[in-house]
Every structure is written in structure tokens, then in C-alpha cells.
């Protein structure tokens, strides 16, 4: 294992890439014309995903140099170190084992890390989640009146929210009829108020997802939800005015995803109904752990198992495939190419599948919390630009919003286009297959971005010469196209794992710890210090800097 980061800029591959970039003129039109096999050669199979990298701004030489960069920065060695459970999360002295969450039962050899049988631990907790999910789905789990659960409200934030809500939205066609999941994350009281609006307390189950059971936003919302439950049950005549009755109601209407069983019990949740995970699972990598309990309830253990199998298929690919044809490695290296050599600052993810409408938001945490670092894992400053802003919207919505900038703006914006061939709801508009029309846009956009439109082509259409420049498309705008047969649980797992490993590869090349997130801590700490000032504590207000003091004073004056 590489024990200290290799400065990528000192490698021969980096020097050669710099020289290569200085002489490379992007010409996708010319490259495709001169090389009829380009699309075939640069298209890869990753489990059920068809991944076309041919419209990226690379030649065979570029890719060979990037693969060499991965070799010289120890990508393969560090990947194997992660899979073995070595403590590659250096600042927290932890293993990084989200890949263990989806290892199949009976996998050999068994994974033992720090003396602990990780496989046994994972399978035991998964069995517990599945058993609970079956109880809810079958109606065996009931509330205080004996009525079965109809609505699950997941209370979490960050990885305890973004992953479950994204997966739930993506797999809505698989949700059991009569069940609904809602998600509360923001401490803004409007979030909880809207999510419980119209709910029947007798058929509502809350899941409080917080590893430490101490996250400010989550615990505040959990207490507000508990009070809502008590008030609504009492108003309907289902709750006696006793502490025992209130405690019993919480025990039947709340469960937890947490390892802090003492705090869970103090809240009123039966520790037997708390589902745990481990410190080697980062929040943004945890949707396939007990954090996904709400999803397991919604789609059922069988479909959740298929989701895990999709994750694992990509794990197997990345662990066993040579770097030159390893899809997550190649895509991670392409991102390095765009960020460090071509000056890209952002990366668009454009799913042509409405059910993936939360996927870009999910990737924002995965990528930006992981690789938004300015020091390497040994504490020294980074030697390159790191990270990029991930963003996007689904389908043709984006075309009518921000594609103008991608097509004709001055920014280089690499974009990933994702689509499925078979929609969950095939519809006809007269004789037209609506999904076919939808995907015609997918194909047209990547073609237009790659090949553009020359001034002569614009003139040939009879365009007035004065506006020819405005209608020219430069082309050479890089895209990756990802196609699958359908958006199944397995395919979704594959997509998530693909981006997990892309993020990992970039982090290794940059020499950073992609698995800590100290950048989120300072603001949280300061919020606790500022809270008394917001509540009217004059001394706390006086302790603030002039700008913050002025803002809080204005807020207090505006507050009714």
C-alpha cells in the first residue's frame, strides 16, 4: 500500500500529459472521420451499463497517459487497501468499507478487519432490517390503534437523507402499493410541517436516522415529530395524558438508525428497534446500510437485495479489471484530465430519466464532500486543483434552462448523459412513442455538443450573414453517455457504485482523503455558539464580529 501520497505533478505521466495537452487540438469531427472504430473502441460494458466515452476530448495517447498516471499514483494499490479494510481514512484512523455493505452472504474469503468478522456483522444487521421491513409491509407492525403503517417519515440529513430519498424516488415503480415514504431533513420548521401535513398519526411510522443520535437538525426534527405525534393522537382520543402512554406511543411509532443505544432509549425508542452501522461507513456512502431502512420497507427486501447486487457487480469490476478498460477508473481519470489539464470547474450530470431527478443532488454530496479538499492525506497542501462542482437536472428540463451555456458558452463543462431504453410507463402520443421522442433529445444533444455546427453549415441554411455567428456551435464539448435497459434496482446500484469509485480514483490521484469531511464541522460548531445570540442573549450578540452582529440584530428586529 502507498502509505503517503504521491505528488501527481512529479510523475513522468503528469509531465507527459502536460506536454501532450499543449499540442493537442480537440477535433471530434476529425477524429471520428479518421477513425470509424472510435465509438466501438471507446465504448465499454460495466455490468448492465453501456458506457460510451468516445465523445470525450481524448485520443488513444491521452488515455494511455492517463492510465499511466493512475499507475504512477498508486490507484490500484490504494483500491486494494480499501477493499482489505486498511485505515485509508487517515484523519479519522478508520477503514473505508462501504463496499462490504454489498458483499453477498457467504462471500469467500470472509472479510475480517481489525479482528472483526465484517461479513457476519453486515449480514446480521441486514437480516434485522429485512425482518422489520417485512413486518411493516405485511401489516404486522402496527401503531397504537392496531392500524398498519401507511406512511414512513424518514428524519435525517446529509447522507441519512440524500441517499434514501434519491433511491426512493428512482425506484418508485417498485414501491409497495399503499405505502408512502416522506423525507424530512432541513431544520427549517416548514420542512417538517409540510411533510406531516395530512398524515394520520395512527398509520405513521418515523425513522430517526443519526449514527450518533446527536445531529442537531435530525434530533430537533425528531423531537418536533414526537410532539406532533402526541398532539395528534391526543386530539383524536387515542392517547391518555400520562408519561407511560406517551412513551408507549413513541415505541410503536418511532424506530432509529443509530449506534447510540443509550440516547435512542432516552428518546423513547426501544433499542431493539434500532438498526446500526459502523464507523467505517461514511454518511454519503451509507444508503446501502441500515440508513436505507426506509427504502427496504418501500421496495421490499428482495428488490433491496437486487440494489445491493448492482453495487457489488461494479465493485467486482473495479477490483478485477485492468486499468485500461476499468470504467470507473477511466471516468475518474477523465475528470482529472478536465479539471487539471483543460481547466474545467464544473461537471454536469444529466439523467434522461425523470425517476433519477434527485441523482445530481445525491452526487453533489458524494463528490464535493469527498474531494473538496485543499490538503493531502498527510496534511501537506495539495499540489493541484481538486474537486469540481457537480450539478444537473433531468431530461429536457435542462435543455430549456442551462444547455445554452454548455453549447455556446465560454466554459468547458464535461457532461454525463444517463438514459434507459425501456421506461416504466411507455406511452403513445398518437402514433409516436413518447419515450422514443424523449431519447431522440438525448442522442441529439450529445451529437450537437460533440460536432457542433460550422458557419458554412449555418449559411447553407439560408441564414442572414449578420446572425451567422450567433448560430454557430463550436462543438468539441465533451460528454459521456450511459445507457441501460431499464431503471431496475440493480441498475441503480450500479450507477451509484460507478460514481463512488470515480470519486475514489480522483481522490487517489490528488493524494487526498476522500472519506473525511472536516469542512462541514466549523459551521455546525459556530451555529451552536451563535444560537444564544439569536435567542436574545446580549453578551453572546456582543461577542460576534460586526457583520454577524449586524445581521442578527436585523433578524431580531424583523422577527415578529
Steps between C-alpha positions, in 0.01 A plus 500: 500500500613855428534645853551863401355687206694510180512851359338442163669805354843341550420186303623450148141438389395846623787665316415310184131588534592867531710482186230302322230752593710789368506348151153341493228670298159353575329392179222252559375537144841423360573223747178315420547551124852362512417214736175314420563266796533779758152455645535124518847514650408757765173339606505270801270262680467538875257237629170619344632842404606591146758778543608702195809712561564574132371859509760603758792726408759224498707300257641154557819670611309710756339193650827309510666788685209526744520128573872544561416780742274262691781247514756753617273640772413156639129486419485119482699453821286743694182341368613160626596658832147638530343166417719326760385739769823690554452835670515719192280761670811641659368801693243285680718186511224289349452233241284589199270205438181612330580226247454245782136604534417327172719193517268201451433261786760226510761699309844341518743553643315667788591862563658541842614850592659604829409157638131539413307279257359780287295268278324346799426843648359633173282196432363500855397865481360456150288207621368719781407777256332252267300341781375840609419601143293184457308576821410847377416388148279214618310712752638305795659818638223730621453827680318569825157425353607177329491661155780407256755750376411694189761777513864485604669832582880483485668767712867552417736738327796474264571137422212394724263681265649556154564132431166360620291771333689463172459122497134519603424746221697296247323176587145627548361241256619235750335656807232283657151628430353671804839602639656843476830637630557866575835655589576778748849649512504878526484659845277765345170420679319527169655171389351292779172692490452422132607135532253416778217700344200277441650194668304272730710457816361152557652375172824699503841356585803724555857386436761717673829450316804629686806290575583691819140597572632848555473679163342839573262509204392138530440502875314832485271364232461172689385684813258709294366185333457333840303799626289496183424131558397557861285802413326330208435175686366689800276716284354184343444340839766232454745613769451527874662792678769292671873460453451126462257546212725748327801271536301207364389708201858593414606136527236401244539792261876565507803290411862608465803447282775564752769336707447726804252269671502693828387818323247304296348360819499842668297633206243226558589264216541134592871418437381172351359713220827678428697395193871563503793556272869556550757775513654366181188610312501868404158663489517570127584133439233358730179459302570128464530465880222523759470864392300352213239351737228729362586379149498134609152553640379672185635261235542186710799286594515320166530819296739647759715191456504564125614855571790364707585251226528788254744677728704181539519438124681832459722429800606175334566675170714773656694249711579253221509690170829636359526877530490555124147358478381570853200729452495682837878547477478641148217735592686620808810562292295692242382728780863556603582581136224760480566659840878506500593529135204658322386734778147374562339616825164324484354169385140453385303180560196489276268202552248446223285308747262698717525250783869599533410864566676492840813327370698821430424628851614168644824522302564850630559363848680189382750686286532844656509390863751230406740696281451859610835502677804729499736276697623152423454203727833567670400859584710668231343746253364357177712557192213510251146625467262252667132431467241645269147632545250230407158612388218410265132452431303223332425472135366768277439727800869589491489560126258786560706641785880480494606306189565832326806546721623147431457535123619853431645641819865563575522233771612143442234285669545123470160331522377149572177403326308208656199325348306174493355330196182368661293747704284402796205667328508450119252742347389590148412846370302403196739289296807630682681311773550772761807336650653478153444874457655558840814301418527663159586810704762303694672389179462840335653690789814288523537519121458878496742549786763281336480613138339842513408699192739698285445845355482350150230256613304786651533703177389202294166516681444849359575681824555875480875567520455744788377226732719214376746537792217471754391169347840335483565215743866435565457134589777316685291516816576174682234251606477147633188300419372230735217275386321214673205285407279623785527676834493189717627480858814329372567768237454774760750328728743483208465871430561596862803272535640629170513856635631385838801347329544792259524725806750264664728496196514878483580519870791258468653691208470823698639337814205600718292318759164469324331355808511772764298822499648742748381790287144455626597520867594865552166641393315250722713596801454870440124457463485362853704796626285751313166350602487684837548832319210416270291424809572848637809449720662846491843378608504234229393759247778738603754222456430475128693668219344825374338348191348204684388726783331733253326213323371349824382840621312550175343155531388576858347827387317331212374207707141550614 
